Amino acid sequence: MKQPKSAIKLSPPPVSEPTLDVTGKGARPDSDIKPIQIKVSVARHKEMKAYAAEQGISMTDMLLEGYRMLRETRGG
């Protein structure tokens, strides 16, 4: 098989552009909501839940904000 003359470089689509997950059965748009699950001790869960309530936000919002902050500080 003949190799291409130059490497093709593609960048990922912008976040605003809807895309489909075509890797599995029943492809769904990226804009759909998908649950994730983490395991923490009961004590840690209570601590996190209380902190989110004190801040007036949901645990989901708190975790997403933490993810955003981590990405900003570590780059990527």
N, CA, C and O atoms as a GROMACS GRO file, in nm:
protein
  304
    1MET      N    1   0.084  -0.118   0.000
    1MET     CA    2   0.000   0.000   0.000
    1MET      C    3   0.089   0.124   0.000
    1MET      O    4   0.188   0.130   0.072
    2LYS      N    5   0.052   0.221  -0.080
    2LYS     CA    6   0.130   0.343  -0.094
    2LYS      C    7   0.104   0.436   0.024
    2LYS      O    8  -0.010   0.457   0.064
    3GLN      N    9   0.210   0.492   0.078
    3GLN     CA   10   0.199   0.588   0.188
    3GLN      C   11   0.165   0.726   0.133
    3GLN      O   12   0.209   0.760   0.023
    4PRO      N   13   0.088   0.807   0.207
    4PRO     CA   14   0.058   0.943   0.160
    4PRO      C   15   0.187   1.026   0.156
    4PRO      O   16   0.282   0.999   0.230
    5LYS      N   17   0.189   1.126   0.068
    5LYS     CA   18   0.307   1.210   0.053
    5LYS      C   19   0.334   1.293   0.178
    5LYS      O   20   0.450   1.318   0.211
    6SER      N   21   0.231   1.336   0.246
    6SER     CA   22   0.249   1.414   0.368
    6SER      C   23   0.146   1.369   0.471
    6SER      O   24   0.039   1.318   0.437
    7ALA      N   25   0.181   1.388   0.595
    7ALA     CA   26   0.089   1.350   0.702
    7ALA      C   27  -0.030   1.445   0.704
    7ALA      O   28  -0.015   1.566   0.688
    8ILE      N   29  -0.145   1.389   0.724
    8ILE     CA   30  -0.267   1.469   0.734
    8ILE      C   31  -0.289   1.498   0.882
    8ILE      O   32  -0.296   1.406   0.964
    9LYS      N   33  -0.300   1.624   0.915
    9LYS     CA   34  -0.323   1.663   1.054
    9LYS      C   35  -0.464   1.717   1.068
    9LYS      O   36  -0.502   1.814   1.003
   10LEU      N   37  -0.540   1.653   1.153
   10LEU     CA   38  -0.677   1.695   1.180
   10LEU      C   39  -0.689   1.739   1.324
   10LEU      O   40  -0.629   1.679   1.413
   11SER      N   41  -0.765   1.844   1.346
   11SER     CA   42  -0.790   1.886   1.483
   11SER      C   43  -0.930   1.843   1.522
   11SER      O   44  -1.016   1.825   1.435
   12PRO      N   45  -0.955   1.825   1.653
   12PRO     CA   46  -1.088   1.785   1.694
   12PRO      C   47  -1.189   1.895   1.662
   12PRO      O   48  -1.152   2.011   1.651
   13PRO      N   49  -1.316   1.858   1.648
   13PRO     CA   50  -1.417   1.960   1.619
   13PRO      C   51  -1.434   2.054   1.738
   13PRO      O   52  -1.408   2.014   1.852
   14PRO      N   53  -1.477   2.177   1.714
   14PRO     CA   54  -1.501   2.269   1.826
   14PRO      C   55  -1.608   2.212   1.919
   14PRO      O   56  -1.694   2.135   1.876
   15VAL      N   57  -1.602   2.251   2.044
   15VAL     CA   58  -1.697   2.201   2.144
   15VAL      C   59  -1.840   2.234   2.103
   15VAL      O   60  -1.933   2.157   2.131
   16SER      N   61  -1.858   2.347   2.038
   16SER     CA   62  -1.993   2.389   1.999
   16SER      C   63  -2.052   2.305   1.886
   16SER      O   64  -2.173   2.309   1.863
   17GLU      N   65  -1.969   2.230   1.815
   17GLU     CA   66  -2.016   2.150   1.703
   17GLU      C   67  -2.067   2.014   1.752
   17GLU      O   68  -1.992   1.938   1.812
   18PRO      N   69  -2.195   1.984   1.727
   18PRO     CA   70  -2.247   1.855   1.774
   18PRO      C   71  -2.181   1.740   1.699
   18PRO      O   72  -2.162   1.746   1.578
   19THR      N   73  -2.145   1.636   1.771
   19THR     CA   74  -2.086   1.518   1.711
   19THR      C   75  -2.157   1.395   1.762
   19THR      O   76  -2.230   1.402   1.861
   20LEU      N   77  -2.137   1.284   1.697
   20LEU     CA   78  -2.198   1.159   1.739
   20LEU      C   79  -2.093   1.063   1.790
   20LEU      O   80  -1.980   1.060   1.739
   21ASP      N   81  -2.129   0.985   1.890
   21ASP     CA   82  -2.044   0.878   1.938
   21ASP      C   83  -2.074   0.758   1.849
   21ASP      O   84  -2.177   0.692   1.866
   22VAL      N   85  -1.987   0.732   1.756
   22VAL     CA   86  -2.013   0.623   1.661
   22VAL      C   87  -1.938   0.497   1.699
   22VAL      O   88  -1.930   0.402   1.621
   23THR      N   89  -1.883   0.495   1.820
   23THR     CA   90  -1.804   0.380   1.862
   23THR      C   91  -1.889   0.269   1.922
   23THR      O   92  -1.841   0.157   1.937
   24GLY      N   93  -2.012   0.298   1.956
   24GLY     CA   94  -2.094   0.195   2.018
   24GLY      C   95  -2.230   0.184   1.954
   24GLY      O   96  -2.263   0.259   1.862
   25LYS      N   97  -2.307   0.092   2.005
   25LYS     CA   98  -2.443   0.071   1.957
   25LYS      C   99  -2.529   0.190   1.996
   25LYS      O  100  -2.513   0.245   2.106
   26GLY      N  101  -2.619   0.230   1.911
   26GLY     CA  102  -2.710   0.339   1.944
   26GLY      C  103  -2.637   0.470   1.966
   26GLY      O  104  -2.648   0.529   2.074
   27ALA      N  105  -2.563   0.517   1.867
   27ALA     CA  106  -2.487   0.640   1.880
   27ALA      C  107  -2.576   0.755   1.925
   27ALA      O  108  -2.688   0.771   1.876
   28ARG      N  109  -2.524   0.834   2.018
   28ARG     CA  110  -2.599   0.948   2.072
   28ARG      C  111  -2.516   1.075   2.059
   28ARG      O  112  -2.393   1.069   2.062
   29PRO      N  113  -2.583   1.190   2.046
   29PRO     CA  114  -2.508   1.317   2.036
   29PRO      C  115  -2.429   1.344   2.163
   29PRO      O  116  -2.468   1.302   2.272
   30ASP      N  117  -2.317   1.414   2.149
   30ASP     CA  118  -2.235   1.452   2.264
   30ASP      C  119  -2.311   1.538   2.364
   30ASP      O  120  -2.274   1.545   2.481
   31SER      N  121  -2.418   1.603   2.318
   31SER     CA  122  -2.493   1.692   2.407
   31SER      C  123  -2.584   1.614   2.502
   31SER      O  124  -2.636   1.673   2.597
   32ASP      N  125  -2.604   1.485   2.480
   32ASP     CA  126  -2.684   1.404   2.574
   32ASP      C  127  -2.612   1.396   2.708
   32ASP      O  128  -2.490   1.410   2.715
   33ILE      N  129  -2.688   1.374   2.815
   33ILE     CA  130  -2.632   1.362   2.948
   33ILE      C  131  -2.601   1.216   2.976
   33ILE      O  132  -2.683   1.128   2.951
   34LYS      N  133  -2.482   1.190   3.028
   34LYS     CA  134  -2.439   1.054   3.061
   34LYS      C  135  -2.392   1.053   3.206
   34LYS      O  136  -2.305   1.132   3.243
   35PRO      N  137  -2.447   0.965   3.288
   35PRO     CA  138  -2.405   0.959   3.428
   35PRO      C  139  -2.268   0.894   3.443
   35PRO      O  140  -2.229   0.807   3.365
   36ILE      N  141  -2.195   0.939   3.545
   36ILE     CA  142  -2.070   0.873   3.582
   36ILE      C  143  -2.081   0.836   3.729
   36ILE      O  144  -2.165   0.890   3.802
   37GLN      N  145  -1.999   0.745   3.773
   37GLN     CA  146  -2.006   0.700   3.911
   37GLN      C  147  -1.864   0.696   3.968
   37GLN      O  148  -1.771   0.649   3.904
   38ILE      N  149  -1.851   0.747   4.091
   38ILE     CA  150  -1.724   0.737   4.162
   38ILE      C  151  -1.752   0.673   4.297
   38ILE      O  152  -1.864   0.679   4.348
   39LYS      N  153  -1.651   0.613   4.354
   39LYS     CA  154  -1.667   0.550   4.484
   39LYS      C  155  -1.586   0.628   4.587
   39LYS      O  156  -1.465   0.646   4.570
   40VAL      N  157  -1.652   0.673   4.692
   40VAL     CA  158  -1.588   0.743   4.803
   40VAL      C  159  -1.644   0.688   4.932
   40VAL      O  160  -1.751   0.626   4.934
   41SER      N  161  -1.572   0.710   5.040
   41SER     CA  162  -1.622   0.663   5.169
   41SER      C  163  -1.748   0.739   5.206
   41SER      O  164  -1.775   0.848   5.155
   42VAL      N  165  -1.826   0.681   5.296
   42VAL     CA  166  -1.949   0.746   5.342
   42VAL      C  167  -1.915   0.882   5.403
   42VAL      O  168  -1.984   0.980   5.378
   43ALA      N  169  -1.808   0.886   5.483
   43ALA     CA  170  -1.767   1.012   5.546
   43ALA      C  171  -1.733   1.118   5.442
   43ALA      O  172  -1.773   1.234   5.455
   44ARG      N  173  -1.657   1.078   5.337
   44ARG     CA  174  -1.619   1.174   5.232
   44ARG      C  175  -1.743   1.221   5.157
   44ARG      O  176  -1.752   1.339   5.122
   45HIS      N  177  -1.838   1.132   5.131
   45HIS     CA  178  -1.960   1.169   5.062
   45HIS      C  179  -2.037   1.274   5.142
   45HIS      O  180  -2.084   1.373   5.086
   46LYS      N  181  -2.050   1.251   5.272
   46LYS     CA  182  -2.120   1.348   5.357
   46LYS      C  183  -2.049   1.482   5.355
   46LYS      O  184  -2.114   1.587   5.349
   47GLU      N  185  -1.917   1.479   5.361
   47GLU     CA  186  -1.837   1.602   5.358
   47GLU      C  187  -1.859   1.678   5.228
   47GLU      O  188  -1.880   1.799   5.228
   48MET      N  189  -1.853   1.606   5.116
   48MET     CA  190  -1.871   1.669   4.986
   48MET      C  191  -2.013   1.724   4.970
   48MET      O  192  -2.032   1.835   4.920
   49LYS      N  193  -2.111   1.647   5.012
   49LYS     CA  194  -2.251   1.688   5.002
   49LYS      C  195  -2.276   1.814   5.085
   49LYS      O  196  -2.342   1.907   5.040
   50ALA      N  197  -2.222   1.815   5.208
   50ALA     CA  198  -2.239   1.931   5.295
   50ALA      C  199  -2.172   2.054   5.235
   50ALA      O  200  -2.228   2.164   5.238
   51TYR      N  201  -2.051   2.037   5.182
   51TYR     CA  202  -1.979   2.150   5.123
   51TYR      C  203  -2.056   2.208   5.004
   51TYR      O  204  -2.071   2.329   4.993
   52ALA      N  205  -2.105   2.121   4.917
   52ALA     CA  206  -2.183   2.168   4.802
   52ALA      C  207  -2.306   2.244   4.849
   52ALA      O  208  -2.340   2.348   4.793
   53ALA      N  209  -2.374   2.191   4.950
   53ALA     CA  210  -2.494   2.258   5.003
   53ALA      C  211  -2.458   2.395   5.061
   53ALA      O  212  -2.531   2.492   5.040
   54GLU      N  213  -2.347   2.403   5.134
   54GLU     CA  214  -2.302   2.531   5.190
   54GLU      C  215  -2.276   2.633   5.079
   54GLU      O  216  -2.302   2.752   5.097
   55GLN      N  217  -2.226   2.586   4.966
   55GLN     CA  218  -2.197   2.674   4.853
   55GLN      C  219  -2.320   2.704   4.769
   55GLN      O  220  -2.316   2.790   4.680
   56GLY      N  221  -2.430   2.632   4.796
   56GLY     CA  222  -2.553   2.654   4.722
   56GLY      C  223  -2.549   2.596   4.582
   56GLY      O  224  -2.614   2.647   4.491
   57ILE      N  225  -2.470   2.489   4.563
   57ILE     CA  226  -2.459   2.426   4.431
   57ILE      C  227  -2.481   2.276   4.445
   57ILE      O  228  -2.476   2.221   4.555
   58SER      N  229  -2.505   2.211   4.334
   58SER     CA  230  -2.522   2.066   4.335
   58SER      C  231  -2.385   2.000   4.339
   58SER      O  232  -2.283   2.063   4.308
   59MET      N  233  -2.383   1.874   4.376
   59MET     CA  234  -2.257   1.800   4.374
   59MET      C  235  -2.204   1.790   4.231
   59MET      O  236  -2.083   1.794   4.209
   60THR      N  237  -2.292   1.776   4.135
   60THR     CA  238  -2.251   1.772   3.995
   60THR      C  239  -2.179   1.899   3.956
   60THR      O  240  -2.072   1.894   3.896
   61ASP      N  241  -2.238   2.014   3.991
   61ASP     CA  242  -2.174   2.142   3.958
   61ASP      C  243  -2.039   2.155   4.029
   61ASP      O  244  -1.943   2.205   3.971
   62MET      N  245  -2.032   2.110   4.153
   62MET     CA  246  -1.908   2.117   4.229
   62MET      C  247  -1.799   2.032   4.162
   62MET      O  248  -1.686   2.078   4.145
   63LEU      N  249  -1.833   1.910   4.123
   63LEU     CA  250  -1.735   1.822   4.060
   63LEU      C  251  -1.693   1.873   3.923
   63LEU      O  252  -1.576   1.864   3.887
   64LEU      N  253  -1.787   1.926   3.846
   64LEU     CA  254  -1.753   1.982   3.715
   64LEU      C  255  -1.662   2.104   3.729
   64LEU      O  256  -1.571   2.123   3.649
   65GLU      N  257  -1.687   2.187   3.831
   65GLU     CA  258  -1.601   2.302   3.856
   65GLU      C  259  -1.461   2.257   3.895
   65GLU      O  260  -1.362   2.315   3.851
   66GLY      N  261  -1.452   2.153   3.978
   66GLY     CA  262  -1.322   2.098   4.014
   66GLY      C  263  -1.247   2.046   3.893
   66GLY      O  264  -1.126   2.066   3.881
   67TYR      N  265  -1.318   1.979   3.805
   67TYR     CA  266  -1.257   1.928   3.681
   67TYR      C  267  -1.205   2.043   3.596
   67TYR      O  268  -1.093   2.038   3.545
   68ARG      N  269  -1.287   2.148   3.582
   68ARG     CA  270  -1.247   2.264   3.502
   68ARG      C  271  -1.121   2.329   3.562
   68ARG      O  272  -1.028   2.364   3.489
   69MET      N  273  -1.118   2.344   3.694
   69MET     CA  274  -1.003   2.406   3.761
   69MET      C  275  -0.877   2.320   3.741
   69MET      O  276  -0.769   2.373   3.717
   70LEU      N  277  -0.892   2.189   3.752
   70LEU     CA  278  -0.777   2.100   3.736
   70LEU      C  279  -0.721   2.109   3.594
   70LEU      O  280  -0.600   2.112   3.575
   71ARG      N  281  -0.810   2.114   3.496
   71ARG     CA  282  -0.766   2.127   3.357
   71ARG      C  283  -0.690   2.257   3.335
   71ARG      O  284  -0.590   2.260   3.263
   72GLU      N  285  -0.738   2.366   3.399
   72GLU     CA  286  -0.672   2.495   3.384
   72GLU      C  287  -0.534   2.496   3.448
   72GLU      O  288  -0.441   2.554   3.392
   73THR      N  289  -0.520   2.433   3.564
   73THR     CA  290  -0.391   2.437   3.634
   73THR      C  291  -0.291   2.338   3.575
   73THR      O  292  -0.171   2.366   3.576
   74ARG      N  293  -0.336   2.227   3.526
   74ARG     CA  294  -0.245   2.126   3.470
   74ARG      C  295  -0.229   2.137   3.320
   74ARG      O  296  -0.140   2.076   3.261
   75GLY      N  297  -0.315   2.215   3.259
   75GLY     CA  298  -0.310   2.230   3.114
   75GLY      C  299  -0.378   2.112   3.047
   75GLY      O  300  -0.392   2.005   3.106
   76GLY      N  301  -0.417   2.133   2.926
   76GLY     CA  302  -0.476   2.021   2.854
   76GLY      C  303  -0.604   2.056   2.802
   76GLY      O  304  -0.670   1.974   2.738
   0.00000   0.00000   0.00000
